[in-house]
């Protein structure tokens, strides 16, 4: 068996996800960096698949595995290995998303070196969203590796914090003060086959809406599929002409 060298750093207090992750980032020179929460269950080949997808697609700057975090998976964590095995035919596939959730995110070192540390003014929540937007500023995309699966229990460390929901709201407000975007909403986008706009321009416009966090239902007729981006926030709906 291979030997893996592990350095354990014990922090004296839970002073936020960003500070803990930054502490770890400062201690590694590895070519790939994977930030993990302490309440996840991984499945066979999860990390190898994520690295393979990221290596094959340099446009990706930050990558999540598929997860119950995205409402995909079994209803019981005990069944994750069976579900993960059923998704192996998706290896090599990925779908763009508007940000990467911090429960499990893989990044190449060159991206981390360009983007820098996580913003420690986010004490809890939204620091992953903020970092994702910074990644996208450098022209890289946030995505989900569809053939890798990780189960996330969620909020194991902070669930008993007396100010949990106040912290969530405060950090969300901080994020939207920093980034000049609207809060997410639902959008119905109708694609008219007679539009003079090139398909690529329509596709990019929808992608921009999705990357602003909006959930976009794209209604299109047959033959207009090339105007619909492959994005986790986009739902394609084919309708009669």
N, C-alpha and C positions, 0 to 999 in steps of 0.2 A: 504494500500500500504506500501511497505517497505521503510524505510528511508535510504538514501545513504549519507554518510558524504563525502564532497568534500573540498579539500584544494586548493585554487587558488593561484598560485605563479606568480606574474607579473614580467617579466624580462624587464630590461630597454633597451635592444638592441637585435637584431637578430644576435647573434654571433655563429650561427651554430646549426644544429640538435643535434650533439653529446653533446654539452654543455648543451643544454636545457633538453635533456633526462637524462643526468647524474644528473642534479639538481633534477629531479623528482625521479630517482632511489634512491638517498640518503635520501629521505624523506618518504620512505615506507618500511614496514615490511610484506607486503602482501605475501601470499603463491604463488600467480600467478601475473605476471607482463605483462601488455599489453601496448606496445608503439604505439601511434597513431599519425598520422598527423592531421592537422586541416582542411583538404580538402577532407574528406571521408564522405560517406553516408552508414550507417549500415542498416542491415535488421533484421527481426525478428529471434531471437534465435542465432544470429551470435556468440556471446561470449560463451554462454552455449555449443554450438556445438564444438567450438575450445577447450575449457577446457576438454570436454568429450573425444575428440580424443587424446589430449595430455596425459590425465590420463590413457587411455586404452593402450597407446603405449609409454612406458618410454624411448624407444630408440630415440624419438623425443626430440630435445633440443630447437628448435625454430620453430614456426609454423605461416604461413600466412593463411588467408582465401582465397578462390577462388575469383577472381576479374578480372575486365577489365584490370588490371595491367598485367595480363597474357593472354590478348586477348581473354578472355572468358566473355560473357555477352551481354546485350542489347546494341544497338547503342545509346540509349537515357537514361540518368540517371533517368528520370521520370519512366522508366519501370523496375527499379531494383527489386521492390518487387515482381512483377509478375515472373521475371526470377528467383529470389531466391527461390520462392515457387516451381518452376519446378525442382529445384536441390535438394529438400529435400530427395529424394530417395537415394541420395548419402551420407546421414549422416552416420558417422562412418568410411567413407572411406578417405584415404589420399594418396598422391603421393609425393615421394621425389623430391627435387629440389636442385640445386647447392648452392643457398643461399636464405635467406629470405629478401624480400624487406621491408624497414623500414616504409612503409605507415601504416602497421598494423601487428604487430608481437607479439605473445604470447610466454612467457617463464616461466618455473617454477623457483621459487626463488633459489633452489639449483644450477641451471645452472648459473644464474646471479652471485651468490656468488663465484662460481668457476672461471668463465670467467672474471668477473670484469666489470669495466666501459667501455663505448665506447671510442675509440681513438679520442681525441679532436684535433689531428693534421689534421684530415679530416674536413676542415671548412664546406664544403657542398659536398654531394655526396660521395659514396663508403664507408662511415662509417658502413652502414648496411652489406655490402658485407664482409668487414674486420671482423666485429663481428661474422658473420656467420661462417667464416673460423676458428675463435677461438673456437666457439662452437663445430665444428667438430673435432678439435684437442683433445677434451675430449671424443671422441667416440660417440657423439650424432649426430643426423641427422637433416637437415633442410627439411621442408615439407610444403605441402599445404593441408588444410582441405577442401575436395571437397564439403561438404555439408553445409559450411558456406560461405556467400557471402557478400562482402563489395566493394562498388564502390569508386574508387579513381580518383578525378579530376586531380591531378598531378601538382606539382610545383606552387601551389597557392601563397606561400610566397616568392619564389625566382624568379618567372617568369619575373619580371621587374628589376631584379638586372643587372646592366650594364656589370658585368663580369661573368655572369652566365655560358657561354660556356667555358670560360677560366678556371673557377673553376672546371667544370666537367672534363675537360681534365687533369688539374693538379692533381686532386684527383685520377683519374683513373691511371695516371702514378705513383703516390705514392703507390697505391695498388699493382701494378705489380712489383714495386721495392721491396716491402716488402715480397711478396709471390712468391716463385720460380715456377711459372706456366706460360705456354704460354697463350697469348691472345686467346680468343675463336675463333674457326673456325668450319667449317662444315666437318663432317667425315662420310664416307660410310664404314660400318663395315659388312663384309660378313662372315656369319657363315656357315661353311662347316660341314655337318653331319658326315663326316669321321674323323674329328679332334680328336686327342687322348686326348686333354685337357679336364678335367672334366667340366661338364656344369656349376658347381658352380664357377670354376675359370674363365671361359669365361664371365659369368654374372658379376662377380666382376670387371673384367677388363673394361667392357663396363661402369659399374657404375662409376669407377674411372675417365674415360674419361668425362662422363657427369658431374661429380662433379668438373671437371676442367673448366666448363663453355662451353664445346664443345657441339654442336648440333649433335647428333649421329643418323644416319639412319641405322638400323640394318636389313640387308637383310637375311632372313632365309627361309628354306624349312619347310614343314609340319613336325611336331614332334620335332622341335627345339625351341619351345616357352619357354622352361625352361631355355634357355640361355639368354633371354632378360629381363633385370631388369625393374621394373615399376618405371619410372623416367620421370619427366616433360621434360627433355632434350633429351629423347630417343624416336624415332619414329620407331615402328616395321613395317617391310614391308615383307609380306609373298610372296615368289616367287616359281615358279615351280621347282621341283627337277632338 
